[in-house]
Amino acid sequence: MSPIDAINNAKTLVATEPHKAKVMLLEVLNENPEYHDGWALLADTHKRLQEHEQQQSALKQYEMIHWFNKQLDTAKQQLTNQNPLQAQQTIQQLLKLVPNEYRALETLAEIAFKVGDSKAYFAISKHNLENNSQKQTVKESYCKALLNTKQFDELISFYHSSISSPTLYIESLLAIAHVKLMQFDEATTIYNKLLDANYYAAQCHLRLGNIEKIKGNTGLAIDHYKQALQIDKRLGEAYWNLANLKTYIFDSKDVDFLEQLTKAAKPNLNSAQFYFALAKAYEQQGNFSLSFAMLERANSIQKSLTPYKPSNFTSRCTQHLTQKPMAHNAFDESLQLIFIVSLPRSGSTLVEQILASHPDADASYELTEINAIARELESKKLSDVPYGLDKLSEQDKAHYAARYLNFIAPLRGKNKVFIDKQPANFHHIALIKTLFPNAKILEVTRDKAATAWSLYKHSFSEGHAYSYDFKSLAQYINDYADLMSHWHALYPDEIFNVDYQNLVNDFSNTVSELLDYCSLEMHESCMSFYNHQRPIMTPSSEQVRQPIYKDALTQWTNYKVHLEPLLKLIK
């Protein structure tokens, strides 16, 4: 029985059985003193029993805890209002009064997460667990922290070693961890278990649909998305997932219903996805002007929800990284790392699929470990040079190189070549080349107009706030071009360019050059990459399971008149 239920049960007994009510309240408040309503009820119970001294003591507890809870609510509201510093100050004052209070620690951890301090976020969550392990919500928060800091194996291990009676919420976090590790059978089993318990059934069908899409089972993915819509007809993510399948065609009933939904919808993420889906539906009908109007509305909502904060990283690199940093001088020559970078939506998944089809190469999902290392180094502020590369000792380089290799170890097979395809790693080429001087860098480029259009029409789950506005989108593309130009100058002949247009128009020769650069022998499987069965966790999963086609090269021209303001901003 939950504390709230126990307090409510006691409330029904106060008038008729006050002694019994008192025993119940003392028991629940001994374990859960944070429920101020329980103390007020206990004071009333003591009053009925003419226990005046105990009544006054309970009232004092009520007043103190009620004030504490109001302050805690204030901190949460400050965080909601984008005032993390004020929220932190409020929480720290509360923790001075009640050290290690679990809700205050949870809020402090959330503040750290919101400001991007993942190290503090996890440390606070772990500290909370160590001091309040009896609280189920603390265990839930710790599991969430493991997930948010990408410690997927640790989450699974903690679940099996330390949680005897998991909540359904913890089960849902466990399922996500299994998906991240590409353990889809385990994740599917958990989601089906959650469905049996009717726990967020529509969301479970969405996740099951995503798993089937990753595995290449488009028909099963559609079935799950439609089952999600049967449960919740206003689930924007389900409509967007159908639109993002590329092969799904919206019928007139779908379009009519989506149009009705947009008329009544409030501007939030859910309604933005209605508009993104409608844009795809109108595109399928050939109504490109109306399609673009829907995209403008969708992106306007997204922009209001997730404002873009431009970075000065490119200028820092060009100003302070003017010479190659001293590279790590000891590395494993038995392993060949290949990093694929690009602007998103430029064809990097296709290049990865071609290489992953080679029998001597291993690939995984889009890894974020290089970015995690970069963020940790940046947080140390060692010098003006990005990551403090000029201050890293050989021991530091060995440590971070080993950290990355340990991270990819369970994701590798026995092959010498390992492919890390993460478009955003274009920021971190100097870091990569410092830790792994023998790493090969592949840059995938595509016509900027086509790339810009593909970014603007896509509903990203996170991390691409720049794509919701022409000005910020052009700025991001221009920054990419400037930074890559800088890397090419700093590392001449160490970055191999793969042009998407050349890959499509001259496939055989381009693949041959690509394999040669990667020190891989030509293999027929690379030419028939679409037959290679592996999980693909990107929006392009369907395209790379088909032979090369040229339609994508010119699709953006249907919107050329609408894109002119954007194209004028791109260098």
C-alpha positions as MATLAB code, in Angstrom:
seq = 'MSPIDAINNAKTLVATEPHKAKVMLLEVLNENPEYHDGWALLADTHKRLQEHEQQQSALKQYEMIHWFNKQLDTAKQQLTNQNPLQAQQTIQQLLKLVPNEYRALETLAEIAFKVGDSKAYFAISKHNLENNSQKQTVKESYCKALLNTKQFDELISFYHSSISSPTLYIESLLAIAHVKLMQFDEATTIYNKLLDANYYAAQCHLRLGNIEKIKGNTGLAIDHYKQALQIDKRLGEAYWNLANLKTYIFDSKDVDFLEQLTKAAKPNLNSAQFYFALAKAYEQQGNFSLSFAMLERANSIQKSLTPYKPSNFTSRCTQHLTQKPMAHNAFDESLQLIFIVSLPRSGSTLVEQILASHPDADASYELTEINAIARELESKKLSDVPYGLDKLSEQDKAHYAARYLNFIAPLRGKNKVFIDKQPANFHHIALIKTLFPNAKILEVTRDKAATAWSLYKHSFSEGHAYSYDFKSLAQYINDYADLMSHWHALYPDEIFNVDYQNLVNDFSNTVSELLDYCSLEMHESCMSFYNHQRPIMTPSSEQVRQPIYKDALTQWTNYKVHLEPLLKLIK';
ca = [
       0.000    0.000    0.000;
       1.328    3.440   -0.890;
       1.807    6.066    1.862;
      -0.998    8.175    0.389;
      -3.386    5.215    0.421;
      -2.424    4.409    4.021;
      -3.044    8.015    5.104;
      -6.410    8.038    3.327;
      -7.375    4.777    5.036;
      -6.439    6.228    8.411;
      -8.541    9.294    7.620;
     -11.662    7.120    7.409;
     -10.959    5.777   10.920;
     -10.134    8.991   12.799;
     -13.714    9.674   13.913;
     -14.684    6.104   14.812;
     -11.424    4.334   15.679;
      -8.869    7.035   16.553;
      -6.509    4.616   18.338;
      -6.289    2.444   15.234;
      -5.895    5.520   13.038;
      -3.041    6.764   15.258;
      -1.168    3.479   14.974;
      -1.537    3.501   11.184;
      -0.388    7.112   10.893;
       2.622    6.676   13.166;
       3.684    3.663   11.144;
       3.432    5.371    7.764;
       4.952    8.688    8.942;
       7.863    6.922   10.581;
       8.840    5.621    7.128;
       7.565    8.612    5.134;
       7.768   11.805    7.223;
       7.545   14.014    4.109;
       3.720   13.737    3.886;
       2.613   16.879    5.709;
      -1.080   16.010    5.349;
      -0.388   12.917    7.422;
       0.995   15.046   10.269;
      -2.080   17.287   10.191;
      -4.284   14.208   10.399;
      -2.179   12.799   13.225;
      -2.570   16.070   15.154;
      -6.343   15.807   14.723;
      -6.216   12.204   15.926;
      -4.248   13.175   19.054;
      -6.795   15.935   19.695;
      -9.664   13.436   19.594;
      -7.739   11.250   22.040;
      -7.069   14.319   24.233;
      -3.312   13.809   23.818;
      -2.559   17.517   23.764;
       1.233   17.371   24.062;
       1.449   14.901   21.167;
      -1.027   17.063   19.246;
       1.247   20.107   19.532;
       4.271   18.045   18.507;
       2.442   16.749   15.416;
       1.329   20.287   14.515;
       4.919   21.527   14.688;
       5.973   18.687   12.400;
       3.152   19.591   10.027;
       4.145   23.264    9.889;
       7.827   22.510    9.376;
       7.305   19.843    6.698;
       4.571   21.846    4.951;
       6.988   24.797    4.682;
       9.754   22.470    3.434;
       7.459   21.005    0.780;
       6.398   24.465   -0.400;
      10.066   25.426   -0.772;
      10.678   22.227   -2.706;
       7.786   23.098   -5.028;
       9.264   26.575   -5.442;
      12.582   25.087   -6.550;
      10.840   22.863   -9.084;
       8.918   25.844  -10.439;
      12.142   27.846  -10.683;
      13.638   25.044  -12.742;
      10.538   24.922  -14.949;
      10.884   28.677  -15.449;
      14.469   28.209  -16.716;
      16.073   29.530  -13.524;
      18.374   26.638  -12.577;
      20.685   28.780  -10.428;
      17.790   29.980   -8.266;
      16.490   26.427   -8.041;
      19.916   25.186   -6.977;
      20.185   27.834   -4.257;
      16.741   26.941   -2.919;
      17.566   23.235   -2.815;
      20.936   23.775   -1.163;
      19.243   25.736    1.630;
      16.825   22.850    2.157;
      19.665   20.332    2.257;
      21.369   22.374    4.975;
      18.224   21.922    7.064;
      17.646   18.257    6.194;
      20.854   16.683    4.836;
      20.335   13.941    2.237;
      16.568   14.517    1.974;
      15.783   12.283   -0.983;
      13.388   14.579   -2.869;
      15.762   17.530   -2.554;
      18.605   15.383   -3.882;
      16.415   14.202   -6.763;
      15.650   17.817   -7.656;
      19.320   18.787   -7.373;
      20.199   15.939   -9.736;
      17.521   17.123  -12.163;
      18.983   20.634  -12.075;
      22.417   19.241  -12.954;
      20.896   17.273  -15.828;
      19.033   20.303  -17.170;
      22.208   22.411  -17.268;
      24.135   19.618  -19.004;
      26.393   18.581  -16.118;
      26.024   14.841  -16.595;
      28.885   14.047  -14.221;
      27.246   15.901  -11.307;
      23.838   14.537  -12.298;
      25.000   10.955  -11.965;
      27.090   11.612   -8.834;
      24.110   13.174   -7.027;
      21.815   10.332   -8.122;
      24.310    7.776   -6.846;
      24.743    9.657   -3.554;
      20.966    9.694   -3.137;
      20.809    5.943   -3.665;
      23.573    5.348   -1.135;
      21.684    7.345    1.505;
      18.060    6.540    0.660;
      18.127    3.074   -0.875;
      14.859    2.140    0.825;
      12.953    4.635   -1.337;
      11.579    3.172   -4.544;
      11.556    6.548   -6.298;
      15.270    6.911   -5.542;
      15.932    3.584   -7.233;
      13.856    4.756  -10.184;
      15.823    8.012  -10.381;
      19.119    6.129  -10.217;
      18.045    3.815  -13.039;
      17.011    6.862  -15.059;
      20.410    8.453  -14.374;
      22.183    5.311  -15.578;
      20.086    5.447  -18.745;
      20.565    9.181  -19.326;
      24.333    8.864  -18.878;
      24.351    5.935  -21.305;
      25.479    3.348  -18.765;
      23.255    0.704  -20.289;
      25.142   -2.373  -19.142;
      25.331   -0.947  -15.622;
      21.564   -0.387  -15.607;
      20.904   -3.980  -16.596;
      23.374   -5.224  -13.982;
      21.854   -3.013  -11.260;
      18.378   -4.229  -12.162;
      19.324   -7.875  -11.748;
      21.489   -7.426   -8.646;
      19.716   -4.780   -6.588;
      16.030   -4.578   -7.477;
      13.870   -7.330   -6.061;
      10.471   -5.783   -6.832;
      10.855   -3.534   -9.886;
       8.163   -1.038  -10.722;
       6.768   -0.994  -14.234;
       8.591    2.305  -14.738;
      11.933    0.644  -14.005;
      10.969   -2.152  -16.400;
      10.369    0.460  -19.102;
      13.837    1.949  -18.499;
      15.327   -1.535  -18.707;
      13.658   -2.055  -22.085;
      15.216    1.149  -23.420;
      18.654    0.016  -22.227;
      18.252   -3.285  -24.085;
      17.279   -1.397  -27.261;
      20.348    0.830  -26.948;
      22.495   -2.304  -26.748;
      20.612   -3.763  -29.734;
      19.248   -6.565  -27.541;
      15.891   -6.464  -29.251;
      14.521   -9.819  -28.110;
      14.956   -8.829  -24.467;
      13.374   -5.424  -25.089;
      10.439   -6.953  -26.956;
       9.769   -9.354  -24.076;
       9.650   -6.458  -21.604;
       7.384   -4.312  -23.779;
       4.969   -7.215  -24.191;
       5.005   -7.642  -20.408;
       4.185   -3.953  -20.013;
       1.377   -4.313  -22.539;
      -0.067   -7.174  -20.494;
      -0.053   -4.827  -17.499;
      -1.678   -2.086  -19.620;
       1.231    0.214  -18.783;
       1.290    3.074  -21.304;
       0.105    0.673  -23.971;
       0.204    3.162  -26.844;
       3.816    4.067  -26.044;
       4.728    0.383  -25.825;
       3.343   -0.186  -29.319;
       5.371    2.789  -30.562;
       8.558    1.289  -29.121;
       7.753   -2.147  -30.523;
       7.124   -0.526  -33.898;
      10.491    1.205  -33.721;
      12.191   -2.106  -32.947;
      10.574   -3.741  -35.972;
      11.617   -0.805  -38.153;
      15.212   -1.116  -36.926;
      15.135   -4.816  -37.770;
      13.750   -4.084  -41.239;
      10.229   -5.431  -40.622;
       8.276   -2.503  -42.030;
       4.921   -4.294  -42.097;
       5.126   -5.195  -38.413;
       6.224   -1.648  -37.604;
       3.121   -0.263  -39.325;
       0.930   -2.707  -37.387;
       2.301   -1.481  -34.067;
       1.988    2.200  -34.984;
      -1.633    1.643  -35.990;
      -2.320   -0.249  -32.766;
      -0.915    2.746  -30.899;
      -3.369    4.980  -32.770;
      -6.257    2.665  -31.938;
      -5.466    3.312  -28.284;
      -4.778    7.037  -28.694;
      -5.965    8.628  -31.936;
      -4.226   11.883  -31.009;
      -0.741   10.423  -30.662;
       1.373   12.654  -32.888;
       4.472   10.478  -32.680;
       2.607    7.556  -34.245;
       1.581    9.672  -37.251;
       5.123   10.963  -37.657;
       6.560    7.453  -37.394;
       4.251    6.351  -40.196;
       5.283    9.368  -42.282;
       8.938    8.626  -41.593;
       8.601    5.077  -42.918;
       8.933    6.559  -46.411;
       6.863    3.736  -47.947;
       3.641    4.355  -46.003;
       0.984    6.218  -47.973;
      -1.588    8.261  -46.042;
      -5.127    7.759  -47.323;
      -7.811   10.438  -47.467;
      -9.229    9.422  -44.072;
      -5.805    9.842  -42.492;
      -5.448   13.299  -44.017;
      -8.953   14.398  -43.009;
      -8.401   13.283  -39.429;
      -4.982   14.941  -39.196;
      -6.491   18.173  -40.508;
      -9.136   18.013  -37.774;
      -6.474   17.367  -35.146;
      -4.437   20.408  -36.167;
      -7.482   22.684  -35.878;
      -7.976   21.844  -32.206;
      -4.365   21.242  -31.184;
      -2.333   23.356  -28.800;
       1.220   24.260  -29.891;
       3.264   21.436  -28.376;
       5.491   18.588  -29.547;
       2.498   16.366  -30.222;
       0.828   18.897  -32.525;
       4.144   19.644  -34.256;
       4.252   16.005  -35.266;
       0.722   16.295  -36.678;
       2.029   19.028  -38.976;
       5.155   17.091  -39.952;
       2.979   14.095  -40.845;
       0.532   16.265  -42.792;
       3.444   17.766  -44.720;
       4.412   14.270  -45.836;
       0.816   13.450  -46.753;
       0.476   16.590  -48.901;
       3.840   15.854  -50.511;
       2.535   12.421  -51.466;
      -0.408   14.190  -53.123;
       1.943   16.518  -55.012;
       0.678   19.586  -53.148;
       4.105   21.006  -52.345;
       2.975   24.509  -51.353;
       0.583   23.162  -48.747;
       3.202   20.659  -47.649;
       5.685   23.469  -47.063;
       3.094   25.480  -45.126;
       2.676   22.530  -42.764;
       6.434   22.316  -42.311;
       6.632   26.005  -41.485;
       4.001   25.510  -38.795;
       5.673   22.365  -37.428;
       9.092   23.980  -37.249;
       7.696   27.157  -35.719;
       6.258   25.087  -32.871;
       9.480   23.136  -32.464;
      11.498   26.352  -32.367;
       9.285   27.777  -29.610;
       9.736   24.599  -27.575;
      13.487   24.182  -28.136;
      15.276   27.479  -28.794;
      18.631   27.113  -30.537;
      21.724   28.386  -28.778;
      24.564   28.874  -31.304;
      27.995   27.641  -30.296;
      31.303   29.439  -30.697;
      33.113   26.112  -31.038;
      34.122   26.615  -34.669;
      35.733   29.982  -33.956;
      37.525   28.507  -30.921;
      38.971   25.769  -33.123;
      40.107   28.110  -35.868;
      41.658   30.524  -33.331;
      43.300   28.116  -30.892;
      43.780   24.833  -32.765;
      46.207   26.024  -35.395;
      48.669   23.150  -35.051;
      48.193   19.421  -34.728;
      48.049   18.459  -31.059;
      50.577   15.873  -29.947;
      48.954   12.515  -30.656;
      48.752    9.516  -28.354;
      51.935    7.559  -29.080;
      50.724    4.069  -28.165;
      47.765    2.494  -29.908;
      46.498   -0.914  -30.920;
      47.608   -1.529  -34.498;
      45.428   -4.643  -34.665;
      42.343   -2.400  -34.683;
      41.421   -0.024  -37.499;
      38.891    2.587  -36.402;
      36.879    4.322  -39.115;
      34.885    7.410  -38.132;
      32.149    8.592  -40.496;
      31.168   12.251  -40.087;
      28.842   14.549  -41.998;
      25.955   16.897  -41.718;
      22.887   14.862  -40.744;
      20.767   13.636  -43.680;
      23.776   13.595  -46.029;
      24.057    9.885  -46.786;
      26.267    8.732  -43.922;
      24.005    5.750  -43.165;
      24.398    4.541  -46.752;
      28.200    4.735  -46.524;
      28.098    2.923  -43.188;
      25.864    0.191  -44.627;
      28.231   -0.345  -47.565;
      31.211   -0.735  -45.244;
      29.289   -2.795  -42.684;
      28.414   -5.245  -45.470;
      32.095   -6.126  -45.770;
      32.918   -9.409  -43.993;
      36.014   -7.843  -42.393;
      34.223   -4.857  -40.812;
      32.013   -4.368  -37.755;
      29.537   -1.545  -37.184;
      27.117   -0.556  -34.457;
      24.555    2.174  -33.868;
      25.275    5.923  -33.695;
      27.618    6.065  -30.718;
      27.962    9.113  -28.488;
      31.044    8.108  -26.501;
      33.386   10.480  -28.351;
      30.977   13.315  -27.577;
      30.808   12.234  -23.923;
      34.605   12.341  -23.683;
      34.616   15.737  -25.405;
      32.046   17.146  -22.964;
      34.002   15.873  -19.977;
      37.231   17.430  -21.223;
      35.504   20.701  -22.089;
      33.996   20.904  -18.598;
      37.505   20.866  -17.111;
      38.410   24.116  -18.919;
      42.080   23.148  -19.066;
      42.975   25.888  -21.561;
      41.623   28.028  -24.405;
      42.345   25.156  -26.794;
      39.244   22.974  -27.292;
      39.256   19.983  -24.921;
      42.489   21.332  -23.425;
      44.346   19.175  -25.952;
      47.546   21.130  -25.381;
      47.422   20.226  -21.685;
      46.655   16.506  -21.964;
      49.424   14.250  -20.729;
      50.256   10.963  -22.393;
      48.567    9.305  -19.422;
      45.403   11.346  -20.046;
      45.372   10.329  -23.703;
      45.870    6.684  -22.795;
      43.016    6.911  -20.284;
      40.498    8.373  -22.731;
      41.570    6.102  -25.577;
      41.100    3.090  -23.296;
      37.723    4.421  -22.171;
      36.504    4.547  -25.758;
      37.895    1.098  -26.590;
      36.254   -0.378  -23.494;
      32.968    1.207  -24.548;
      33.009   -0.343  -28.019;
      34.364   -3.726  -26.877;
      30.932   -5.374  -26.390;
      29.763   -3.885  -29.710;
      32.590   -5.372  -31.771;
      32.953   -8.729  -33.406;
      36.348  -10.231  -34.168;
      37.101   -8.094  -37.208;
      39.983   -5.646  -37.376;
      37.859   -2.794  -38.746;
      35.298   -1.031  -36.540;
      33.053    1.681  -37.960;
      31.806    4.523  -35.766;
      29.229    6.462  -37.755;
      28.148    9.563  -35.862;
      27.586   12.679  -38.003;
      28.103   15.056  -35.063;
      31.640   13.775  -34.541;
      32.713   16.294  -37.183;
      33.154   18.617  -34.195;
      35.665   16.278  -32.610;
      38.106   15.324  -35.368;
      41.075   16.843  -33.518;
      40.156   14.873  -30.410;
      39.757   11.656  -32.421;
      43.094   12.113  -34.179;
      44.796   12.907  -30.868;
      43.532    9.748  -29.175;
      43.729    7.537  -32.277;
      46.272    8.915  -34.757;
      45.792    5.925  -37.074;
      42.012    6.426  -37.259;
      40.560    6.945  -40.718;
      38.059    9.780  -41.135;
      35.351    9.642  -43.802;
      33.448   12.831  -44.541;
      30.181   12.309  -46.416;
      29.002   15.382  -48.312;
      25.829   16.075  -50.235;
      24.396   19.012  -52.134;
      23.792   21.640  -49.453;
      20.318   22.495  -50.704;
      19.253   18.849  -50.568;
      20.756   18.453  -47.102;
      19.147   21.626  -45.787;
      15.769   20.587  -47.118;
      16.058   17.109  -45.647;
      16.900   18.593  -42.242;
      14.029   21.085  -42.326;
      11.404   18.458  -43.128;
      12.476   16.022  -40.407;
      11.121   15.831  -36.870;
      14.138   15.001  -34.725;
      13.679   13.551  -31.267;
      16.470   15.686  -29.780;
      19.716   17.464  -30.467;
      18.864   19.328  -33.684;
      17.236   22.568  -32.543;
      19.095   24.443  -35.294;
      16.971   22.722  -37.961;
      13.700   24.459  -37.020;
      14.544   27.875  -38.458;
      16.111   29.000  -41.754;
      18.591   31.361  -40.091;
      19.914   28.873  -37.542;
      19.886   26.045  -40.089;
      22.023   28.066  -42.516;
      24.331   29.084  -39.678;
      24.836   25.442  -38.668;
      25.564   24.383  -42.257;
      28.011   27.269  -42.701;
      29.729   26.460  -39.401;
      30.065   22.860  -40.524;
      31.708   23.934  -43.786;
      34.090   26.296  -41.976;
      35.082   23.710  -39.384;
      35.601   20.920  -41.919;
      37.717   23.274  -44.025;
      39.820   23.896  -40.925;
      40.192   20.163  -40.225;
      41.223   19.478  -43.818;
      43.921   22.140  -43.478;
      45.085   20.783  -40.123;
      45.001   17.147  -41.246;
      45.762   17.211  -44.995;
      45.231   13.880  -46.761;
      43.842   12.347  -43.548;
      40.144   12.970  -44.239;
      38.570   11.126  -47.167;
      35.601   12.757  -48.842;
      32.691   10.628  -50.041;
      30.407   12.664  -52.277;
      26.825   11.396  -52.148;
      26.115   12.419  -55.740;
      29.170   10.513  -56.965;
      28.151    7.519  -54.898;
      24.728    7.469  -56.538;
      25.832    8.274  -60.087;
      29.095    6.300  -60.180;
      28.484    3.679  -57.536;
      31.029    1.039  -58.499;
      34.036    3.347  -58.825;
      33.150    5.331  -55.700;
      32.794    2.170  -53.607;
      36.105    0.902  -54.963;
      37.857    4.130  -53.907;
      36.132    4.035  -50.529;
      37.209    0.477  -49.778;
      40.728    1.205  -50.944;
      41.020    4.122  -48.523;
      39.719    1.909  -45.710;
      42.282   -0.810  -46.583;
      39.504   -3.261  -47.336;
      39.535   -5.599  -50.315;
      36.734   -5.228  -52.832;
      33.910   -7.599  -51.893;
      30.662   -8.301  -53.723;
      28.665   -7.899  -50.506;
      29.472   -4.180  -50.533;
      27.945   -3.848  -53.992;
      24.745   -5.517  -52.776;
      24.745   -3.733  -49.403;
      20.931   -3.712  -49.326;
      20.941   -7.468  -48.707;
      23.062   -7.158  -45.578;
      20.879   -7.881  -42.565;
      21.695   -5.827  -39.499;
      19.826   -3.483  -37.154;
      19.857    0.136  -38.362;
      18.830    2.760  -35.829;
      18.581    5.861  -38.036;
      15.786    7.495  -40.077;
      17.433    6.183  -43.268;
      17.044    2.524  -42.324;
      14.566    1.803  -45.129;
      16.521    3.522  -47.904;
      19.716    1.582  -47.243;
      17.804   -1.689  -47.505;
      17.079   -0.861  -51.152;
      19.388   -0.687  -54.176;
      20.807    2.718  -55.057;
      18.181    5.084  -56.443;
      18.523    8.658  -57.673;
      15.173   10.142  -56.652;
      16.558   11.721  -53.480;
      19.008   13.866  -55.461;
      16.352   16.225  -56.793;
      13.385   15.943  -54.398;
      14.260   19.271  -52.835;
      13.664   21.070  -56.147;
       9.904   20.635  -55.654;
      10.276   23.233  -52.888;
      12.906   25.417  -54.534;
      10.780   28.566  -54.574;
      10.058   28.195  -50.845;
      13.692   27.485  -49.997;
      15.188   30.526  -51.727;
      15.468   32.560  -48.476;
      17.337   29.644  -46.895;
      19.628   29.043  -49.861;
      20.638   32.719  -49.909;
      21.919   32.337  -46.340;
      24.043   29.279  -47.091;
      27.588   29.963  -48.252;
];
